[in-house]
Structures are given as structure tokens and as C-alpha cells.
């Protein structure tokens, strides 16, 4: 049988402790939301940066290997690919 002096209920806690818990929980919620948003942004930025680097590299390979492909020069094509 629980007594009326049970310290686990919110009503029996001093208002300072209740307010401190509310502030800490709201701060924790904001921190979790901020970390989630920052992580999502970094993931998308990394993905977009990787795609842009791959696009740039493929453009450079295509530009440098056009002559080797047009003249069917496998030696020059190997040289271009070895430079990577």
C-alpha cells in the first residue's frame, strides 16, 4: 500500500525539480533534433560532393581519351588511364 508521502509523483516534488526536469528534457529534445538535422545535412552534402567529383573525373577521362578512341590507339588510351 502506497503512502500519501510517496516521493515518485510529480505533485510531491518541489517546483524547482519539476522545472529543472522539464528544461533538461526540452534541451535534450532540441539537442537530438539538432544532431539529426546536422547528420542529415552532412550525409546529403557528402553525397552531392561525391557525385560532383565523379562527374568531373568522368568528364576529364572522356576529354582525354577521345583522340585515343577515335584513332583506335590502345597505347595512348592506356597512358590516359594510367595517369589516373
C-alpha positions as a Markdown table, in Angstrom:
| # | Residue | x | y | z |
|---|---|---|---|---|
| 1 | Unk | 0.0 | 0.0 | 0.0 |
| 2 | Unk | 1.5 | 3.3 | -1.1 |
| 3 | Unk | 1.6 | 6.1 | 1.4 |
| 4 | Unk | 0.5 | 9.7 | 0.7 |
| 5 | Unk | 4.1 | 10.8 | 1.1 |
| 6 | Unk | 5.3 | 8.8 | -2.0 |
| 7 | Unk | 8.2 | 10.8 | -3.5 |
| 8 | Unk | 7.8 | 9.4 | -7.0 |
| 9 | Unk | 4.9 | 11.5 | -8.0 |
| 10 | Unk | 5.3 | 14.9 | -9.6 |
| 11 | Unk | 2.9 | 16.6 | -7.1 |
| 12 | Unk | 5.2 | 15.8 | -4.2 |
| 13 | Unk | 8.3 | 17.2 | -5.9 |
| 14 | Unk | 9.4 | 20.8 | -5.3 |
| 15 | Unk | 8.6 | 23.1 | -8.2 |
| 16 | Unk | 12.4 | 23.7 | -8.8 |
| 17 | Unk | 13.0 | 20.0 | -9.5 |
| 18 | Unk | 10.0 | 19.8 | -11.8 |
| 19 | Unk | 11.0 | 22.8 | -13.8 |
| 20 | Unk | 14.6 | 21.6 | -13.9 |
| 21 | Unk | 13.5 | 18.3 | -15.3 |
| 22 | Unk | 11.3 | 20.0 | -17.9 |
| 23 | Unk | 14.1 | 22.3 | -19.0 |
| 24 | Unk | 16.6 | 19.4 | -19.2 |
| 25 | Unk | 14.2 | 17.2 | -21.2 |
| 26 | Unk | 13.4 | 20.0 | -23.6 |
| 27 | Unk | 17.1 | 20.8 | -24.0 |
| 28 | Unk | 17.7 | 17.1 | -24.7 |
| 29 | Unk | 15.0 | 17.0 | -27.3 |
| 30 | Unk | 16.5 | 20.1 | -29.1 |
| 31 | Unk | 19.9 | 18.5 | -29.0 |
| 32 | Unk | 18.7 | 15.3 | -30.5 |
| 33 | Unk | 16.8 | 17.2 | -33.2 |
| 34 | Unk | 19.9 | 19.3 | -34.0 |
| 35 | Unk | 22.2 | 16.3 | -34.2 |
| 36 | Unk | 19.7 | 14.6 | -36.5 |
| 37 | Unk | 19.4 | 17.6 | -38.8 |
| 38 | Unk | 23.1 | 18.1 | -38.9 |
| 39 | Unk | 23.7 | 14.5 | -39.7 |
| 40 | Unk | 21.2 | 14.5 | -42.5 |
| 41 | Unk | 22.7 | 17.7 | -44.0 |
| 42 | Unk | 26.3 | 16.2 | -43.8 |
| 43 | Unk | 25.1 | 13.0 | -45.5 |
| 44 | Unk | 23.4 | 14.9 | -48.3 |
| 45 | Unk | 26.4 | 17.2 | -48.7 |
| 46 | Unk | 28.8 | 14.3 | -48.8 |
| 47 | Unk | 26.7 | 12.5 | -51.4 |
| 48 | Unk | 26.4 | 15.6 | -53.6 |
| 49 | Unk | 30.1 | 16.3 | -53.3 |
| 50 | Unk | 31.0 | 12.7 | -54.3 |
| 51 | Unk | 28.6 | 12.9 | -57.3 |
| 52 | Unk | 30.2 | 16.1 | -58.4 |
| 53 | Unk | 33.8 | 14.7 | -58.1 |
| 54 | Unk | 32.8 | 11.6 | -60.1 |
| 55 | Unk | 31.2 | 13.8 | -62.8 |
| 56 | Unk | 34.3 | 15.9 | -63.0 |
| 57 | Unk | 36.6 | 12.9 | -63.2 |
| 58 | Unk | 34.5 | 11.2 | -65.9 |
| 59 | Unk | 34.5 | 14.4 | -67.9 |
| 60 | Unk | 38.3 | 14.6 | -67.7 |
| 61 | Unk | 38.6 | 10.9 | -68.7 |
| 62 | Unk | 36.2 | 11.4 | -71.6 |
| 63 | Unk | 38.0 | 14.5 | -72.9 |
| 64 | Unk | 41.5 | 13.0 | -72.7 |
| 65 | Unk | 40.5 | 9.6 | -74.2 |
| 66 | Unk | 38.5 | 10.9 | -77.2 |
| 67 | Unk | 41.5 | 11.0 | -79.5 |
| 68 | Unk | 42.7 | 7.6 | -78.5 |
| 69 | Unk | 39.3 | 6.1 | -79.2 |
| 70 | Unk | 38.9 | 8.0 | -82.5 |
| 71 | Unk | 42.2 | 6.7 | -83.8 |
| 72 | Unk | 42.0 | 3.3 | -82.1 |
| 73 | Unk | 45.3 | 3.9 | -80.3 |
| 74 | Unk | 45.3 | 1.5 | -77.4 |
| 75 | Unk | 48.7 | 2.7 | -76.2 |
| 76 | Unk | 47.5 | 6.2 | -75.8 |
| 77 | Unk | 44.3 | 5.0 | -74.1 |
| 78 | Unk | 46.4 | 3.0 | -71.6 |
| 79 | Unk | 48.5 | 6.1 | -71.0 |
| 80 | Unk | 45.5 | 8.2 | -70.3 |
| 81 | Unk | 44.0 | 5.6 | -67.9 |
| 82 | Unk | 47.4 | 5.1 | -66.2 |
| 83 | Unk | 47.6 | 8.8 | -65.4 |
| 84 | Unk | 44.6 | 8.4 | -63.1 |
